[in-house]
Amino acid sequence: MGDTQICGLTNGTQNVKCWRDDSNLAKQPNGSSQFMSISSGSGFSCGILKSSNRVVCWGNNSDIASAIQSGFGNITVVNIFAGGKHACGMNSTGFLICKGDNENGQLDIPSNFAYEYNGLALGVNHTCGVLRMNYTVVCWGGNGEFSTNLTKGLSFESIVAGLDFTCGLTSGNFSVICWGPGWSSNMYPSGTELPLPMILPGPCVENVCDCGVYPQSKTLCSGNGNICRPCDFSVGVAPPPSPPVFIMVPSSPSKGLRKGLLAFCDCWISWGYCRDLYC
């Protein structure tokens, strides 16, 4: 979901359908191509073609869509994340690639080793990533306003971005903290745990988990199923250089959740956009 459009993959066909423009005629990708995944930013969407793993972009903001698509060119990628006017994805050898507008340094990846990042969150003019080695977060762009000691030493299960702030689900106690120049709460300033119940890192499911389960699953799910660990970016791409660390991906609906427990919502909060929602 972006600011002017919502796009989704249709069941069975993996074709894209977009809607919610002011005219109710949101731009669609050309043809009937099948996509592996899609993501939307400010007036544009990008997706990974199932046939070639290449990036295709479309939308009412055709200039930035064309610039991002041209930037990726023939690079094959395994995931895609869209921001305000930029997009990032991991290529087939594990390196992070960012293309689009770089007015505030949001494309200037500070360090880039193979499979270094396992989670990303893109705002209007900043980018944050979860480091695969220790789950800590590093941010760049935003005129340097996202460089902070507030998250130093903290590990995160996942992160999400609003227009000019980022929030993360901590690994230690599944609490949520937010930071950045756009986070303006006086009661809960940047780096403060929000007064929320324990947040589930995913839905409780009865089916077998392909990439393992969270150790606390039985307690968190009140004995009704498990919470699957999302599979690593590198699974099915190339052997990773170190043991796998996991990111948030969608799974099947939850069952029997105990009241008082919530689940993390991957949202562009300022734009009212959620990529994955578990309740």
C-alpha positions, 0 to 999 in steps of 0.5 A, a space after each residue: 500500500 502506498 499513499 495514493 494506491 493499494 496493490 495486491 497479488 490475486 490468488 492463483 494467477 499472481 497478477 497485480 490489481 491496484 485501486 484507491 486512486 482519487 479517480 478510482 483508476 489507479 495505474 496498473 502494471 502493463 500486460 498480465 505478468 505474474 509477480 513474486 512480490 510487490 511494494 508501494 511508495 509515494 505514487 508508485 509501486 514496484 514488483 518482482 517479475 516471477 519469470 525473471 526476478 527483475 524489477 518492474 515499476 508503475 504508478 501515477 508518479 511515472 518519473 520516479 517509477 521509470 527512474 527506479 525501474 531503470 536503476 535496477 535494470 537487469 539486476 535480479 532481486 529476491 525482494 523489494 521494499 518501496 519508500 517515498 521516492 526510492 526502493 531497495 531490494 536484495 540481489 541474487 548474491 545477497 547484496 542490498 541494492 537501492 535506487 531512486 531519489 537520493 536527495 537525503 542520502 537514502 540510497 547511501 548504504 553505509 555497509 554492504 556485505 553479502 546477506 548483511 541485512 535481513 529486514 528493511 524499512 523505508 520512509 520518505 527520505 530514509 532507510 533502515 535495515 536490520 543487521 543479520 549478524 546481531 539483529 541490531 538496526 542501522 539507518 541512513 538518509 534523512 539528513 542524518 537525523 536517524 543516526 541515534 544511540 537510542 537503539 544501540 545494543 537493542 535487537 529487533 525482530 522486525 522494523 517498519 517506517 512511517 513518513 519520517 520515523 521508524 518503529 521496531 519490535 524488540 527481540 528481548 520482550 516483544 515491546 515496540 519503540 519508535 524513533 526519528 524526527 517525525 516521532 513527536 509524542 511528548 508522553 512517549 519520546 523517541 526510544 521509549 517502550 510504548 505502553 502496549 501489551 506483548 506484541 506477537 512476532 507473527 500469527 499462531 498457526 497449526 500447520 508445520 513451520 518450514 523454518 522453525 518456531 519461536 521458543 515462546 510459541 506455546 506460551 504466546 499462543 496459549 497452547 493453540 499452535 505455534 508462531 513460525 519463524 519467517 524464512 531467511 532472505 537467503 533461503 533458496 538463493 545461495 548458501 549464507 555465510 553465517 547461520 540464518 536469522 529471520 524476518 517477518 513474512 506473512 503466514 496463515 490466519 491465527 487461531 485461539 489468541 489470548 486477549 491482551 496479546 497483539 501482533 506486529 503490524 507492518 505499517 506506513 503509519 503516516 500514510 495509513 498503510 499496512 503491509 502485513 497485519 496479524 490480529 
